[in-house]
């Protein structure tokens, strides 16, 4: 069998002041043809999982292109999106010079571009037009995807991560490939049932390790024992999708003969989720008070999440709020934090390692939620900023945050970076000589993804109440395009009032 595999991954944050651009899709972020498989080999990525699943069944893979944004941002600029999409599709067309038995698309599912609210659906629809109605098409998605009718129509199967923090990228790739191969070989003829809930929830309390999403996945697991029910994904959409089809969803992939039963399962899971929706509300810790409490604690480290400025959620990573609060506290113990500011990096490198310097830090994205601050400190280290993920989720993946400087002001160690990057892994600090277990306070700019790697050694974990475009306080955000009524903005009794 001959299977084409492609990938286009970006997560859009509609309230971010930063548009998705070529900066996010630099030469390192786009790999073509065989290089796509070479780069994935041995990692824990979806593509690696798909490759290994294919290898077990003697499948010939035709790698198209893999484009992955270096971080979340606002919707992608139209010409950037169309250029990448069209190259991916052109490669798919070329692959069809010989018969292709199926197509696997590794996507995020919450990708938007100028003129394309649902860019994932757009890519899948166009791929479907190219391959025709009979060739199987399966897409893998992030758990935070926004599932649309367009995606369900275009694909034979949609398969999402079952973990948050995300540690099953590899397994999701393998699941997607297995479903595709079973479809291509005629073993199954899948159909997709979706229940869409008129509900937007913050990411902080949507982990799969405990609570409502965990319980839903357990119930889903029991349904998978029913013959013909092939795959179930729960999609608590990331909350910053200000689009007309926004909402959480349950997706059941089943044999066509089991369509009615699949629809029933999706609705039943949606019922349970809807009844327990209030459990998603987040208790936030007041920033100053929590820092004070952490500094007098006997236990360390306190891992404090500034989720409102999380680059993984699409924030610029340049908030000065927690940094200022740390400096104000004049700690007698080591505290680690980080901030994006390319101009400050240049100035600090110019000043030179070992020297003292005074720089303006933060707020370079132009948000009105916080202001730049002036910091004087000693330059302890200068680095190219690259580090390799060692935690489960993205083990082996290299993160690039541009040139990076450690600036020490008193006992506050600030990692100043040229670009935002994922903050799931303590290597963010370790790679620049800062050991999180030695610190009293470690700031992570992430809603929950950091928990997988930090929980094993954190003395305390708190989510801070700080301003930022990714605040979990959703009613404070200027949504304009989501369908109404929508919980928690409007009172709704029954989720079924949602679009059919
Ligand atoms: Zn996600």
Boltz pocket constraint, residues with backbone or C-beta under 6 A from the ligand:
constraints:
  - pocket:
      binder: B
      contacts: [[A, 142], [A, 143], [A, 144], [A, 166]]
      max_distance: 6.0
